[in-house]
Amino acid sequence: MNFIWRTTHRILALAASVFIILAAITGSILAIEPVIERNKNISTSNDALDQNLGVFLAKIKDNYPEISRLERNKFDQVSVEQLGDDFNIETFYINPINFNRLSKLGERHPVFKFTEALHRSLFLKSTGRLIVGFTAICLVLLCISGSVLLYKRYGSWLLLKRESFQNTWDYWHSISSKYSLVILLIIAFSGSYLSIDRFLIKDKKPDVFAQLQQTPKVKQTEVSLAEFKFTRNINLNDLKYVQFPFSDSAEDYYLIKTNQSEVLLHQYTGQVISEVKASHLSTFKSINYQLHTGHSNWVWSILIGLVSLISVFIAISGLGIWILKKKRQDFKNKTAFSRTDILVLVGSQTGSTFQFAKELAKALQQHSKVHLCTLNAYKPEHKARLALILTATYGDGEPPENARHALEKLKATKTPMNYAVLGFGSKHYPKFCAFAETLNQELFKQEEFNQVLKLTKINQNNSIELKQWIKALSNVLHETIEINFSKKEDLFQLKSSTPLNQDSCFCLELTSPKHFKSGDWLSISAEDGRERLYSMAKIKGNCVLSIKKHEHGVCSTFLSELHKGQKIHASIKSNPEFHLPKDLPVLMICNGTGIAPFLGMISEAKPSQKISLISGFRTKESLEIYEDYLKDSRQKLDKHFTAFSREDVGPNYVQELVKQEYKFICQHLNNNGIIMICGSLNMEKSVKNELEAIAKKHLSHTSIDLTRRIRSDCY
């Protein structure tokens, strides 16, 4: 079923993308018109529109005795048509409060006339309107299929509220679609209906003049225009136009058209001579017209314009995803499938898994005959001794599009073969690497397959985890596999540093050339070539690190000897799982240098967000190097507990504070709070044990899932 949704979405997008982009651009231009028109001095206020129509018409008649027509247009501007002093027809806008003449009716701006014609028919008359209608229907189907794919991607409508930052086409396409989906669907549906109404719906409106009732043959008692029964129950905001009687003849009537009906009124008695009610289809068409154009509300018009512009980006980014995926999957095999020693089989939805698979295949080609293909392209007949299966997971634990036949094809294998499964995904999603797990379990049951490496799951393309897997694979193959994971590094300049304290810890403040968030990592490689990751704080736009100098530490020694103004090569690695959650209470727990990312998060938190901190250090002096960063943001802390392991007073360790403050922690979790832990692995283990004990003892009656509330970055 997922394949059907994805294929439908892609085909519709490719078929209609050019027309969708054109319609979106012209639509965003047309959305400007209501904003301009409704902010002119000729536009009518809500108070004026709430006037009783009968009273209003009587006053109009008194002020303009020669009036022949009164009209309220789609922008709530009221105009009068009358016979002038020179016996020429003149039309002008009026102020409906004081009835003063404002300005003459002008021509519509040529930009909007041109754009509307292009938007409606592409200057191709009926053929163009059919194309535009087809485009609108395609957009409705794209919204529906896109919403299904979003649901499949996140696994829950609730998770649509959250998304880890990734600067990729796929991320921005998903985010922009997610937040504009409802309005985009309204625009698409209303546009589709207007097109269908034009070509397929025949709503024959009766002629009001053909519905005449019995007309009085003599004058009856005259009723003032303000007292007409029909107009007494209608306000000006319901009016479309009034055609005034041309003569004093009793058979010359008022013709009034409102949102609900069209009527003929006797000009002396106000008697309804004829009335044609608006049909349900006509009313529904009017609603769709207002929703599609935004003429009735300039705020809605702005939203339509913004979403129209966003839809241009959605179309372009969708095309970019498709092109990038094709490009990533482009690989020239040096060895035919039937003659290969090692098969690299890939399941990739966006192409990122395929990108790593290509690098792996290139490295393996230095020593072996290798063939790379998708899992769908796998054939049971081959001579390969090893299958390396690299696969992502789509949505709710399902296979990517190019791996949907993987299980049935692999199970058809009759010759013995070694295998290893490497899963790619994000812990942000509930079914992290679920398809890789399923694939591994099923192959483990098959006699023909022999597992040479245990299942490994890679979170967010983590280079450290990938390097560990490559090392394990090298040991299996008895060959050195070399893959360059290094990205282009940037120059970071040292702005300030603290001296080493008694614990050999120090802080560095670096200017950053790239955007990052507190909780991201700074990757630094020293002379030994090994990569070190340091959790960063973002304070006043700068990168702040907290580092412990080790006696034989190559990188920590190098960093401790930096001078102000000196530049170093480093790169930023995103760690979206450890960013500050928005609008949720957060309890931060750390020891030692693990306080670093929390310094930035506390600094950037909104005053309304409840932030608490439990920290642990050796002595009070250990805390002093962080005071300059804490002094300006300490008032943001709802609570701050500190343990000192080498002091005689109070709890000595973080886990003891956690146990002591169990009431506060229970209250925090009951308020939908998040717990973030940063520091040593031993501390993390002890704290989690205490939290589990608290949950078991005091929160067993609740539905709180502690694993979903804890986020860790420990070392």
C-alpha positions in Angstrom: 0.0 0.0 0.0 2.9 2.4 0.8 4.3 1.8 -2.6 1.0 2.8 -4.2 0.8 6.0 -2.2 4.5 6.9 -3.0 4.1 6.1 -6.7 0.8 8.0 -6.9 2.4 11.0 -5.2 5.4 11.0 -7.5 3.5 10.6 -10.7 1.0 13.4 -9.8 3.9 15.7 -8.8 5.8 15.0 -12.0 2.7 15.4 -14.2 1.5 18.6 -12.7 4.5 20.3 -11.1 5.0 23.0 -13.8 1.3 24.0 -13.7 1.2 23.9 -9.9 4.2 26.2 -9.7 2.6 28.6 -12.2 -0.8 28.5 -10.3 1.0 29.0 -7.0 3.0 32.0 -8.2 0.0 33.7 -9.8 -2.1 32.8 -6.8 0.3 34.5 -4.4 0.2 37.7 -6.6 -3.6 37.7 -6.7 -3.6 37.3 -2.9 -2.1 40.7 -2.6 -5.1 42.4 -4.2 -7.6 41.9 -1.2 -5.0 43.2 1.2 -4.5 46.3 -0.9 -8.2 46.9 -1.6 -9.4 46.3 2.0 -6.9 48.7 3.4 -8.0 51.6 1.1 -10.0 54.4 2.6 -13.0 53.4 0.4 -13.3 50.1 2.2 -16.2 49.7 4.6 -15.8 49.0 8.3 -17.6 46.2 10.1 -19.7 48.7 12.0 -20.9 50.2 8.7 -21.7 46.7 7.3 -23.9 45.9 10.4 -26.4 48.7 9.4 -30.0 47.8 8.8 -30.5 47.7 5.0 -33.9 49.4 5.0 -32.6 52.4 7.0 -29.5 52.5 4.9 -31.4 52.6 1.6 -33.7 55.3 2.9 -30.7 57.5 3.8 -29.0 56.8 0.4 -32.2 57.8 -1.4 -32.3 61.1 0.6 -28.7 61.9 -0.1 -28.7 60.8 -3.8 -32.3 61.3 -5.2 -31.2 60.4 -8.7 -29.6 57.1 -7.7 -30.2 54.1 -10.0 -28.0 51.4 -8.5 -26.2 50.7 -5.3 -23.6 47.9 -5.1 -21.3 46.3 -2.5 -18.4 44.6 -4.2 -16.3 41.6 -3.1 -14.0 43.9 -1.1 -16.9 45.5 0.9 -16.6 48.8 -1.0 -20.0 50.5 -1.5 -20.6 52.3 -4.8 -23.5 54.5 -6.2 -24.6 54.9 -9.8 -26.7 57.9 -10.5 -27.8 60.4 -13.2 -25.5 63.5 -12.8 -26.3 67.2 -13.3 -25.2 67.0 -16.9 -27.5 64.0 -17.5 -24.6 61.6 -17.7 -24.3 58.4 -15.7 -21.7 58.7 -12.9 -20.5 56.0 -10.6 -18.4 56.6 -7.4 -17.6 55.1 -4.0 -19.3 56.5 -0.9 -18.7 56.4 2.8 -21.6 54.3 4.2 -21.4 56.1 7.6 -21.7 59.7 6.5 -22.7 59.1 2.9 -20.0 61.4 1.5 -18.8 60.8 -2.0 -15.2 59.4 -2.0 -13.7 58.6 -5.4 -14.7 57.5 -8.9 -14.7 53.8 -9.8 -11.4 53.1 -11.4 -10.2 50.3 -13.7 -8.7 47.3 -12.1 -4.9 47.3 -12.0 -3.6 45.6 -15.2 -1.2 43.4 -13.2 -4.1 41.7 -11.5 -6.2 41.5 -14.7 -3.3 39.8 -16.5 -2.4 37.5 -13.5 -6.0 36.4 -13.0 -6.4 35.5 -16.7 -3.2 33.5 -16.6 -4.2 31.9 -13.3 -7.7 30.9 -14.6 -7.1 29.8 -18.1 -3.4 30.2 -19.2 -4.8 32.5 -22.0 -6.2 29.3 -23.6 -9.9 29.9 -22.9 -11.8 26.7 -22.2 -8.8 24.4 -22.9 -6.7 26.4 -20.4 -9.5 26.2 -17.8 -9.6 22.4 -18.2 -5.8 22.3 -17.6 -6.0 24.5 -14.5 -8.9 22.4 -13.2 -6.9 19.2 -13.8 -4.0 20.8 -11.9 -6.2 21.7 -9.0 -7.5 18.1 -8.8 -3.9 16.8 -8.9 -3.1 19.1 -6.0 -5.9 17.8 -3.9 -4.7 14.2 -4.6 -1.1 15.3 -3.8 -2.3 16.8 -0.5 -4.1 13.5 0.4 -1.2 11.2 -0.6 1.3 13.6 1.0 -0.6 13.5 4.3 -0.7 9.7 4.2 3.1 9.7 3.6 3.6 12.1 6.4 1.7 9.9 8.7 3.6 6.8 7.6 6.9 8.7 8.0 6.2 9.8 11.6 4.1 6.8 12.7 1.7 9.0 14.6 -0.2 12.2 14.0 1.1 13.4 17.4 4.7 13.1 16.2 3.9 15.5 13.3 4.6 18.2 15.9 8.2 17.2 16.2 11.0 17.0 13.7 14.8 16.8 14.2 16.6 19.6 12.3 18.4 18.4 9.2 19.5 20.8 6.5 18.3 18.6 3.6 15.8 18.8 0.8 13.8 16.0 2.4 13.6 17.8 5.8 12.5 21.1 4.4 10.0 19.4 2.0 8.5 17.5 5.0 8.4 20.6 7.3 6.9 23.0 4.8 4.3 20.4 3.7 3.4 19.6 7.3 2.7 23.2 8.3 0.9 24.3 5.2 -1.1 21.1 4.5 -4.5 22.2 5.8 -4.6 25.5 4.0 -3.1 24.0 0.9 -5.8 21.4 0.8 -8.5 24.1 1.2 -7.0 26.1 -1.7 -6.8 23.0 -3.9 -10.3 21.6 -3.0 -12.0 25.0 -3.6 -10.2 25.5 -6.9 -11.2 22.0 -8.0 -14.8 22.6 -7.1 -14.9 25.9 -9.0 -13.5 24.2 -12.1 -16.0 21.3 -11.7 -18.8 23.7 -11.2 -18.0 25.5 -14.5 -17.9 22.4 -16.7 -20.0 19.7 -15.0 -22.6 21.3 -12.6 -25.6 22.9 -14.3 -27.3 25.0 -11.6 -30.2 26.6 -13.6 -31.2 29.7 -11.7 -34.9 30.8 -12.2 -35.5 34.3 -13.6 -36.8 36.5 -10.9 -39.0 38.4 -13.5 -40.6 35.1 -14.5 -41.8 34.4 -11.0 -44.1 37.4 -10.6 -46.9 37.1 -8.0 -50.2 39.0 -8.0 -49.4 42.7 -8.4 -51.6 45.4 -6.7 -53.5 47.2 -9.4 -53.9 50.4 -7.3 -51.7 52.2 -4.9 -52.1 50.8 -1.4 -51.0 52.6 1.8 -47.4 53.7 1.2 -44.7 52.4 3.5 -41.4 54.2 3.9 -38.4 52.5 2.4 -36.9 52.1 5.9 -40.0 50.2 7.0 -40.1 47.6 4.2 -40.6 44.2 5.9 -38.0 42.5 3.7 -35.2 45.0 4.2 -35.9 45.3 7.9 -34.4 41.9 8.5 -31.2 42.3 6.4 -28.0 44.1 7.1 -25.7 45.8 4.6 -23.1 43.0 4.7 -25.7 40.6 3.1 -26.3 42.9 0.2 -24.8 42.4 -3.3 -26.7 45.2 -5.2 -29.9 47.2 -5.4 -31.5 48.3 -8.7 -33.8 51.3 -7.9 -37.1 51.9 -9.7 -36.6 54.0 -12.9 -40.0 55.6 -12.7 -42.9 56.3 -10.4 -45.0 53.5 -11.9 -46.3 50.9 -9.4 -45.1 48.2 -11.8 -41.5 49.5 -11.6 -39.9 47.6 -8.7 -36.8 47.5 -6.5 -34.5 44.7 -7.6 -32.5 43.5 -4.6 -29.9 40.8 -4.7 -28.5 39.5 -1.4 -26.3 36.5 -0.4 -29.5 34.5 0.2 -31.9 35.5 -2.6 -32.9 37.8 -5.4 -36.2 39.7 -5.0 -38.5 42.3 -6.6 -40.1 44.7 -4.1 -43.1 47.0 -4.7 -41.7 50.5 -4.5 -44.5 51.9 -2.4 -45.6 49.0 -0.1 -42.5 46.9 0.1 -44.5 43.8 -0.9 -42.4 40.9 -2.2 -43.5 40.7 -5.9 -41.1 37.9 -6.8 -38.3 36.0 -4.9 -35.8 33.5 -6.1 -33.8 31.8 -3.3 -30.2 31.0 -3.8 -29.7 27.2 -4.3 -27.5 25.1 -2.0 -25.1 24.7 -5.0 -24.9 28.4 -5.4 -24.2 29.0 -1.7 -21.5 26.2 -1.8 -19.9 27.8 -4.8 -19.8 31.2 -3.1 -18.1 29.7 0.0 -15.5 28.0 -2.2 -14.9 31.2 -4.1 -14.3 33.1 -0.9 -12.0 30.4 0.4 -10.0 30.2 -2.8 -9.6 34.0 -3.3 -9.5 35.4 0.2 -11.6 38.4 -1.0 -13.8 38.4 2.1 -10.9 38.6 4.6 -7.5 40.1 4.0 -5.9 38.0 6.8 -7.0 34.8 5.1 -5.7 36.3 1.8 -2.3 36.8 3.4 -2.3 33.1 4.5 -3.3 32.0 1.0 -0.5 34.1 -0.4 2.1 32.7 2.0 1.0 29.1 1.5 1.0 29.6 -2.3 4.7 30.7 -2.1 5.5 27.8 0.2 3.8 25.4 -2.3 6.3 26.7 -4.9 9.1 25.6 -2.6 7.3 22.3 -1.9 7.1 21.5 -5.6 10.8 22.5 -6.3 12.1 20.6 -3.2 10.1 17.5 -4.2 11.7 17.7 -7.6 15.1 18.1 -5.9 14.5 15.1 -3.7 13.7 13.0 -6.8 16.7 14.2 -8.8 19.1 13.8 -5.8 17.8 10.3 -5.1 18.4 9.3 -8.8 21.9 10.8 -8.6 22.7 9.0 -5.3 21.6 5.7 -6.7 23.8 6.1 -9.8 26.6 3.6 -9.5 28.6 1.8 -12.1 29.4 -1.8 -11.1 32.8 -3.2 -12.3 31.6 -6.8 -11.7 28.4 -8.4 -13.0 25.9 -9.8 -10.5 26.5 -13.4 -11.5 30.3 -13.2 -11.0 30.6 -11.2 -7.8 32.1 -12.3 -4.5 30.4 -9.7 -2.3 26.9 -8.3 -2.7 26.1 -4.9 -1.3 22.3 -4.8 -1.1 20.5 -1.5 -0.4 17.1 -0.4 0.8 17.0 3.4 0.7 14.1 5.8 0.8 15.7 9.2 0.3 19.1 8.0 -1.0 21.3 8.7 2.0 21.7 5.0 2.8 22.6 4.5 -0.9 25.3 7.2 -0.6 27.1 5.3 2.2 26.6 2.0 0.3 28.4 3.5 -2.7 31.4 4.5 -0.5 31.5 1.0 1.0 31.3 -0.7 -2.4 34.2 1.5 -3.7 36.3 0.6 -0.7 35.6 -3.1 -1.1 36.5 -3.0 -4.8 40.1 -2.5 -3.8 40.3 -6.2 -2.6 37.2 -8.1 -4.0 34.7 -8.4 -6.8 31.8 -6.4 -5.6 28.3 -5.7 -7.0 26.0 -3.1 -5.6 22.2 -3.1 -6.2 18.9 -2.5 -4.5 17.3 -5.2 -2.5 14.5 -5.4 -5.1 17.0 -6.1 -7.8 18.5 -9.1 -5.9 18.4 -12.5 -7.7 18.6 -15.8 -5.9 21.0 -17.2 -8.5 24.5 -16.0 -7.9 28.0 -17.1 -6.7 28.5 -14.4 -3.9 30.0 -15.6 -0.6 28.8 -12.6 1.4 25.8 -10.3 1.3 26.1 -6.9 3.1 22.5 -5.6 3.6 22.2 -1.9 4.2 18.7 -0.7 4.7 16.7 2.2 6.1 13.2 1.9 7.6 10.2 3.8 6.2 7.5 5.1 8.5 5.9 2.5 10.7 8.6 -0.1 10.4 8.0 -0.8 6.7 10.6 -1.3 3.9 11.8 1.5 1.7 10.3 1.5 -1.8 13.3 -0.3 -3.4 13.3 -3.0 -0.7 9.6 -4.0 -0.6 10.3 -7.4 -2.3 13.5 -8.0 -0.2 12.2 -10.8 2.0 10.5 -12.9 -0.6 13.6 -12.7 -2.9 16.1 -13.4 -0.2 14.1 -16.4 1.1 14.3 -17.9 -2.4 18.0 -18.3 -2.1 19.1 -21.9 -2.2 22.9 -21.6 -1.9 24.7 -21.0 1.4 25.8 -17.4 2.0 27.2 -15.3 4.8 25.4 -12.1 5.6 25.4 -9.0 7.8 22.6 -6.4 8.2 23.3 -2.7 8.9 20.2 -0.6 9.7 19.9 3.1 9.2 17.4 5.4 10.9 16.7 7.9 13.7 15.8 7.3 17.3 13.4 10.2 16.9 11.0 7.7 15.3 9.3 5.0 17.3 10.1 2.2 14.9 13.9 2.9 14.8 15.5 0.5 12.3 12.5 -1.9 12.6 12.7 -3.2 9.0 16.4 -4.0 9.5 15.5 -5.9 12.6 12.7 -7.8 10.7 15.1 -8.6 7.9 17.8 -9.8 10.2 15.4 -12.1 12.2 14.0 -13.7 9.1 17.4 -14.4 7.6 18.6 -15.8 10.9 15.9 -18.4 10.6 17.0 -19.5 7.1 19.5 -22.4 6.9 21.1 -21.0 3.8 22.2 -17.8 5.6 25.0 -17.5 8.1 25.3 -14.3 10.2 28.9 -13.1 10.4 28.2 -9.7 12.1 25.4 -9.0 14.6 22.8 -6.5 13.6 24.1 -2.9 13.9 21.7 0.1 14.0 23.1 3.5 13.0 21.4 6.6 14.4 21.4 9.7 12.3 24.3 8.5 10.1 26.5 8.6 13.2 30.1 8.4 11.9 31.4 6.9 15.1 29.0 4.0 14.9 29.7 3.6 11.2 33.5 3.4 11.9 32.9 0.8 14.5 31.0 -1.4 12.1 33.6 -0.9 9.3 36.3 -2.0 11.8 34.2 -5.1 12.7 33.7 -5.9 9.0 37.4 -5.5 8.3 38.1 -8.1 11.0 35.7 -10.5 9.3 37.2 -10.0 5.9 40.8 -9.9 7.1 41.2 -6.8 5.0 41.5 -3.1 5.9 38.5 -1.2 4.6 39.1 2.6 4.4 36.3 5.0 4.0 36.8 8.7 4.3 34.1 10.1 6.7 35.6 13.5 7.1 33.6 16.4 5.9 34.9 19.8 4.9 36.2 21.5 8.1 35.7 25.1 9.1 38.0 27.5 11.0 37.0 28.3 14.5 38.8 31.2 16.3 39.5 31.2 20.0 37.8 34.2 21.7 38.6 33.4 25.3 39.5 30.5 27.6 39.7 29.8 31.4 42.8 28.5 33.2 42.8 24.9 34.3 41.0 24.4 37.6 42.0 21.9 40.2 40.2 19.2 38.3 42.2 19.9 35.2 39.0 21.2 33.5 38.8 24.4 31.4 36.4 26.2 29.1 36.9 27.5 25.6 34.8 30.1 23.8 35.1 30.0 20.0 33.6 32.0 17.2 31.6 29.8 14.9 31.3 30.3 11.1 28.3 27.9 10.9 24.8 27.7 12.4 24.5 25.3 15.3 22.4 24.6 18.4 23.3 23.9 22.0 23.7 20.1 22.3 25.3 19.7 18.8 28.9 18.3 18.7 32.1 19.9 17.6 34.3 17.4 15.8 38.0 17.9 16.2 40.8 15.7 15.0 44.2 16.1 16.6 47.6 14.9 15.5 46.8 11.3 16.0 44.0 11.6 13.4 41.3 10.4 15.8 38.0 12.3 15.9 36.8 13.7 19.2 33.3 15.0 19.7 32.6 17.8 22.2 29.1 18.8 23.2 28.6 22.5 22.6 26.8 25.4 24.2 25.6 28.3 22.1 26.0 31.5 24.1 25.6 34.9 22.4 26.3 33.2 19.1 29.6 31.7 20.1 30.6 28.0 20.7 31.4 27.2 24.4 33.2 23.9 25.3 34.0 22.4 28.6 37.0 20.1 28.5 38.9 17.9 30.9 42.7 17.7 30.2 43.9 14.2 30.4 47.5 13.4 31.3 48.3 11.8 28.0 45.4 13.3 26.0 46.5 14.4 22.6 43.5 16.5 21.7 42.7 17.9 25.2 46.4 19.0 25.6 46.3 20.7 22.2 43.1 22.6 23.1 44.4 23.6 26.5 47.4 25.3 24.9 45.5 27.4 22.5 46.1 31.2 22.6 43.5 33.9 22.1 42.9 34.6 18.4 44.3 31.2 17.3 42.2 29.3 14.7 41.5 25.6 14.6 40.0 23.2 12.0 36.8 21.6 13.2 33.3 20.7 11.9 29.9 20.8 13.4 27.9 17.6 13.7 24.2 17.9 14.3 22.7 16.1 17.4 19.0 16.9 17.1 18.1 14.3 19.7 19.7 16.5 22.3 18.3 19.9 21.5 16.3 21.8 24.0 12.6 20.8 23.7 10.3 23.6 23.0 7.5 24.7 25.4 8.1 21.7 27.7 9.4 21.6 31.3 13.0 20.3 31.2 15.1 18.8 34.0 18.8 18.8 33.2 21.1 16.4 35.0 24.9 16.5 34.6 28.3 16.0 36.2 31.6 17.7 35.5 32.1 18.9 32.0 28.7 17.6 31.0 27.2 20.9 32.1 28.5 22.5 28.8 25.4 22.1 26.5 23.1 23.0 29.4 24.8 26.4 29.8 23.7 27.3 26.3 20.2 25.8 26.7 19.6 27.7 29.9 20.8 30.9 28.2 18.5 30.5 25.1 15.4 29.2 27.0 12.4 31.5 27.1 11.5 32.9 30.5 8.2 31.1 30.4 9.8 27.7 30.0 10.4 25.8 33.3 14.1 24.8 33.5 15.7 23.0 36.4 19.2 21.8 36.9 20.8 19.0 39.0 24.6 19.2 38.7 27.5 17.4 40.3 31.1 18.5 40.8 34.1 17.5 42.9 34.3 20.8 44.9 32.7 24.2 45.0 35.8 25.5 43.3 35.1 23.1 40.4 31.9 25.1 39.6 33.7 28.5 39.4 34.8 28.3 35.8 31.2 28.2 34.8 30.0 31.1 36.9 30.5 33.7 34.1 28.1 31.7 31.9 25.6 31.0 34.7 25.3 34.4 36.3 23.2 36.0 33.6 20.9 33.1 33.2 20.7 31.6 36.7 17.4 33.5 37.3 15.8 31.4 34.5 16.3 28.2 36.6 13.1 27.1 38.4 15.3 24.9 40.7 19.0 24.3 41.0 20.4 21.4 43.0 24.2 20.8 43.3 26.2 17.9 44.8 29.9 18.1 45.6 31.7 14.7 45.9 34.7 16.1 47.9 32.8 18.3 50.3 31.5 17.2 53.7 28.1 18.9 53.5 25.0 17.7 51.6 24.6 14.9 49.1 27.9 13.9 47.4 26.7 12.6 44.0 24.1 13.5 41.4 22.2 10.2 41.8 21.8 10.9 45.5 20.2 14.3 44.7 17.8 12.5 42.3 16.8 10.1 45.0 16.4 12.9 47.5 14.2 15.1 45.2 11.9 12.3 44.1 8.8 14.4 44.9 9.9 17.2 42.5 10.9 14.6 39.9 7.4 12.9 40.1 5.8 16.3 39.7 8.0 17.2 36.8 7.1 13.9 35.0 3.4 14.3 35.7 3.7 17.8 34.0 4.9 16.2 30.8 8.5 17.1 31.6 11.6 15.9 29.8 14.8 14.8 31.5 18.2 15.4 29.8 21.4 13.8 31.0 24.9 14.7 30.0 28.2 13.6 31.6 29.9 10.3 32.4 28.5 6.9 31.5 28.7 5.8 35.1 26.7 8.8 36.2 24.1 8.1 33.5 23.7 4.5 34.6 23.3 5.4 38.3 20.8 8.3 37.5 18.7 6.0 35.3 18.6 3.4 38.0 17.3 5.9 40.5 14.8 7.3 38.0 13.5 3.8 37.3 13.2 3.1 41.0 11.2 6.4 41.5 8.9 5.6 38.6 8.3 2.0 39.8 7.5 3.2 43.4 5.6 6.4 42.8 4.4 6.5 39.2 3.3 2.9 38.6 -0.3 4.0 38.5 0.4 6.4 35.6 1.0 5.8 31.9 4.3 7.6 31.9 6.9 5.9 29.6 10.3 6.8 31.1 12.2 5.8 28.1 10.5 8.4 26.0 11.1 11.1 28.6 14.9 10.7 28.9 17.4 12.1 26.4 21.1 11.4 27.0 24.5 12.5 25.6 27.0 10.7 27.8 30.6 9.5 27.3 
